[in-house]
Structures are given as C-alpha cells and as structure tokens.
Amino acid sequence: MVFRRRGGLLFHSLISPDALNTTDERQKSVQSGVVAVIVTHRRLAELQRLLDSLAASTVPLLGCVVSDHAPTGEVRALAARSALETLVLEDCSNPGPGAGWANATAKALDHFQGKVFVIWYLDDDVVIPPGALKTLLEEMERVDAGAIAPLLEDEAGRLWAFPEPVPVPLRKTIRSAVTPADALRLLGENPVPFCWCTGACFLVKKTTIDAVGLHRTDFWMLGEDLEYSMRIASRGKAVFTSRVSVPHLPPPARDAAGARRADYGKFCSLLQNLSYLSFHAPHSRHMKSYLPGNYRRFFRTHGLHPRSVRDALACLWNGAVLARPGESLRDRISKNERRN
C-alpha cells in the first residue's frame, strides 16, 4: 500500500490476571471476547494460512467472520474445517474492503451478541504470531486505549508499514528504522499514539465502535482503513506498539498485463481517496505532503498521456474539492478498462 517504509470490563479487563500468568492450557480456557473480521477476494491459500495462525493464538478467539467477495463455495468449505467458529458472508458484487469489514462487524456483533469486547480487523494476507494477540490486548489495557495496531513486516523481516505517530519528532524517527527491532529500539516499549494506521491488523474495542460507527462503504478500495483509524484516533485514544510485528505476505503478482490494468484502477482510487482524506478528515494536515509524491508515482507508473492526466485531475477535483471518495470511480474505470 502507499506509505510503505518511506477502562471497564473488557475480556475480563481484556485478559484476566490469571490468564496472563499461567500456562497456555489455562489461557486457552479463558473466553477472550475477540472476534476477527476478514475480507477476502480469491485468496484461498492466504485465508487458510491466516485462519491457521489465528487458531494457534495463545489467547483464544471467540470466533471469526469472513466477508467473501468472490464466492465459489471454497471459503465456506474452508470455514467448516477451521478450528475456530467461522461465519462466512458472501457478496458477489465485490463492494470493497470498507463494506466487507462493516458487514462482517455487524454480523459479529449480532451473532456473538453480548460476548464481543474487541473486533480484530485483518487483511487476508497477514500471518499472526501465536503470542501477538496477548501482547496487543495487554498493551491496549495498560494505557486504556480504544484501539491498537502493531507494526507490519515483509517476507524478509523488514519494516513494511507502520502507523503515523502523533508526536511529530517520532515520524522522522520511525522512518529511519529498517526492521521492527530498529523501531522497538528507537521508540521504546511504550505504546505510541497514532494519527492513522492501515487496516491490515487493527484491534478496536466494541465501546469504540459504538462511539464512532463502522467503516465507510464509499471508498471502493484503498483508504477506507485510513479514514476509519483517523476517525477513531480523533475521538479517543488509539495507539500502536513496537512490541508486536505482524508479517504481511501478499500473493505473487499476476501476469504483467493483468496486473497493470488492475493497478491503474487501484491507483486512481488511491489518489482520489488520499485527496479526500488530505482535506476532509481529522489528523489530515500532514497528509497533504504525501499527495505530490503519489501523483508523481502514478505518472511514472502509467505514463503521461491524455487519459492519465484527465483521470489524475478528476481524482484531485473529486477528492479535494467535491469531498467525494473513490466509489464514483468504479464504473468509469471499469468502462475504460473494457475499451482498452
């Protein structure tokens, strides 16, 4: 994605004191109140890998809800074999991650009614280390935060993405880190307030969701997670911890021509959504500095010609001036792709 390297009773106070200081067998007998919600689209192997990693958590989940945007029955079969209680919502219209997360969250709150304390938003291509949930819950409770995110690393163990710190000096500091271990050394073990984070791995208390609502559904793709985290951070305490790093391992790229066509639409959506966020979202002042670089990268990737200039200007106008996220792009981009 863009921005790569450059109180109360909650899970019996999030994790019961007994569970934190006893054996894994004791931990697995404690009800966590955490439900994972996942959006997937033709990534069966990655989803299988993620569900397996969640089942191996040292703190057990209450369950999972998967929003399948390319239903063929395979995800339902996978869910039936999962060690976790896994519900599947099928939507062949492929409405985008925001709608997928919103629908899955609503289903989780309804199905596990009265038991949910934390919703865990996950991309289907992350892999969760066994002890990650325990540490994230501990840190969230320790500072009484309404949401928490970890660092993300790539297949080589390098720092892939990180939340944007609220303290301005720490923004430069974290960008000097090459690995998660560097970030931990530079930032320390205390959770850091963030302006925004990606949605690849993001825990949010139910009380926070009650206050801010669900993901918006009008972003099409890319940026809906940033908007949601900004909304949460502007209304309460949202932090990240360098004590946890989660591998983000997307599948290999498709054939060059198909990838290029898909990337054009995604890139336009990203440009319009970033243009919208930069001028119309909380914690957004610093985001304006990202816009020129992303527009330059768009032209370097897809060339400088009438169509690309027209689409880039439309993204800037619709996002920054008309305050419209990228959903309006979907039909126009699809029509252009069919012509080419």
N, C-alpha and C positions, 0 to 999 in steps of 0.2 A: 504494500500500500504506500501512499505518499507518506512523508515524514519517517521514512526509514532512517537509520542512523544519521545522519546529517539531516446508652442506656438501656435498660429494660431487659425483659426476658427474651433472649434470642439464642436458640439452640441451648436452652437451659443456661443462659448467659453465654450464648454462642457455642461454647463447648463446656460441658460440666467439668468442674475441677477434677473429679475422679478420672474422667476420660483422658485428661491431659497428662496424668502422672502414673498411668498404669499400663498394662500390656496391650498389644494390638488386639488380643482376643476381647479384652474388656472394652476397648474403643469401638470395636465393631458391633457391640451390643447396644451402643448408645444411639438414640434417634437424633439425626443431625438436623433435620428440618431444611436441608438444602436440596433444591431441585435444579438440575441442569436443563437449560433450554438451548437447542441447537438448530440451526438452519442448514439444510444440505441440498445440493443440486448435483446429481450424477457423480457422487464421490463415495461410493460404497466402501472401498478399501480404507479410505481415510476415516469414514464414520465408524467402521468396525474397530479400527485402531484406537479411536477416541473412546468408544464405549468400553473397550477392554481396559484402557488406562483408568477410567472412572471407577470401574468395578474393583480395581486394585487399590483404591484410595484407603489410607489408614483410618480415615473418618468416613463412615458410610453415608451415601446419599439417600435421600428419601425416594428419589426416582429421577427420570429424565422425560422430557417432551421433545420430540424431533419434528420439525416442520420440513416436510419433504416436498420440494418444488419441481421434481421431475418423477412423479410416482410411477413405478412399474410393478410394485409388489415386493421388490427386493428389500427395501428398507423395512417394510412390515415383517418380513421373514427374519431379517437381522434382529429386529427388536424382540421378536418372540424368543430368540435364542439367547438374548442378553441376560446376564446375571442380575441386572438392575430392572426394576419395573419401568418399562419404557413405552410411552404412548407415542403414536405417530399421527400427525395431521398431514393430509395430502392436499396439495393445491397445484394443479397442473397449469395454472395461469402464471406461475413463477413471478409473484408480486414483489420480490425483492427482500433483502435481509430485514429491513425495518418491519415490514408487515409480518414476516415469518417469526421474528422474535416477539412482536406484540401478540400475535395469535397464540404462540406457544406459551407465553407468560399467562395469558388469560386462561388457557386450558389448565396449566399447572395450578393456578390459584383456585380454580373451580374443582379440579379432580382431587387435589390434596387439601381440600378446604380445612382451615383451622390448624394445619400442620406445617405450613410453609413459613419459614422465617427468612430465608435467603434464596434469591433467584441467581443462578450462575449462568451468565451469558457466555456462550462458547462458539467459536468457529469450528467447523467440522475437521479442519486440518491441523489442530493443535494436539499435543500429547501431554497429558497431565502427569507429572511425577507423583508417586504414591503419597508423599508427605505434604504436597503443596496445599491442599485444602486446609489441613490442620493449621499450618503456619498462617495462611491468609485469614482464617477465622480468628486466630489468636491476636494477630496484629490489628484487625478491624475492631475487636473488642477492647484491646489495650488502649486505643486512642478514641474510642467511642465514635467511630466513623460510620457514615451511612452507606459507604461503598468503598471497595478496594480493588486494585489491579496489581498484577505482577509485572516484571519485565518479560520481554519475549526474545527468544534467541533463535538463530537459524540452524541449519543442519550441521554446521561446523562449530557450533557453540559460540558464535559471535553475537553481539547485541543486535537484534533485528529491529526492534521498536521499543519505545518507552513512552510513558505518559509525559505530558508537558508540565514541569514543576511550576507552582505558583511563584515561589521566590525567584526573582529574575536572575540572580547570580548562579543559581543551580542549573539554569537552562544551558549555559555555556559549559558548566562542569560536566553534566551528564553526556554532552555531545563529544567530550574528549575520551569517553570510555569506549573501549573496543569490545570488551567482554562483560557479561553480567558481574563477574568477580571484580572488574575495574569499577563498575558502578557502585557496588557494595563498599569497596574501599574508599571511594571518593565521597559518597553521600552518607555512609554510615548505615546503621541498622534501624534507625528510627523511621517510621512511615513519613512520607513527604506529601503535603497537599498538592493536588494537580488541578490544572485548568481543564484538561481533556485527556482521554485515553482512547485507544482503539477498543473495539468490542470483541476481540479475539478471545479474551479471558477476563471477565469482569464480574465481580460479585456485588450484588445490590440487596440491601435489606428490604424486606416487604414493607416496612414502615416508610422507607424512602420512596418505593414505588407508589404507595398510597398517596404520598405528597406530590410527586412530580408526574405521575401517569406512566404510560407505556411509550415505546418507540414510535416516532412518526412514520407514516407509511408513504409519504410523498417524495422520498429521496431517490427512488428507483434503486440505485446501488451506490455504494461508497459515500461515506459522510454521515449516514444516519446514526452510526455509533458515536461519532464525534459529537454530534448535536445532543444526543441523549446524555453523554457523560458531562457535557458542558452544562446542560440543564440541571443535572444532579449536583455538580460542583458549585453552581451558583445559588443553590437552595440549601445546601448543608455541607457536611464535612466529607470530602472524597479524597482518598489518599492512595499512594502506591508504595510498595515495599520492594527494596532491592534484595531482600532475603529469599525471594522466590523468583525463579526464572522458568518460563514455560516454553518448550520447543514449539515453533510454528513451522510446519513442514508441508507446504503445498505440493500437489502432484506435479509431475513433469509437464512442461508446456506442450500444447498440441502442435500440429503441423504449423509451419510459419505463416502460411496464408490465412488459415482459420484463426490463429492467434491474433494476427494483425487486425482482421476485421472485428473481432470481439473487443480487442483493446481500444479501438477507435471509439466505440460507443461508451465503454467504461471510462475512458479518459475524458470524454465530453461530459459525462455525468459527474465525474470528479471535479472538473473545472467549474461547472455550474454550482455544485454543492459547496465547494470551497468559497466561491464568490458570494454565495448566500451567507454562509457562516461568518465570513470575514466582516460583514456589515450588519448582520441582523441577529447575532447570537451573543449570549453573555460570554465573558472571558475571551473576546474575539479580537481585541485591538492588535495583539501581536501577530495574528494570523494573516493580516494584510501583507506582511513581509514575505509570506510563502507564495503569494499569487504570481508575481513576475516569474519566479523560477519554474513554477508548474506550467505556465503558459509557454515559456521558452522550451521546456522539455517536450511539450505537446508538438510544437512545430519541428523540433529536431527529430522527433519520432515519426511524425506523419507528414512532414513536408510543408512547405509554404506555398499554397496554391489557393485559388478562389474558394473552393469548398471548405478547406481547413480554416481560412481566415473568417469566412462567413459564420461557421459553426462556433469558432472561438469567441467572436464578438457577440453572438447570440447568447452564449453561456454567460459571459460577463454581464450583459444587459439584463438577462432574465434573473440571474442570481443576485447581483449587487443592486440593481436599480428597481426591478419589479418584485424583488424578495420572493422569487419562486425557486424552490429546489428542483432537482433534476427529473422528476417524474414526467414533466411535459416533454422531455427529450425523447422518450421511449419510442413513440410512434414515428417521429421524424427520422431518428437514426435507423430504425428498422426499415423504413421505406427506402432510405438512401442505400442501405446495405443490399437490398433486393435489386436495386438498379445496377449496382456495381459488380 
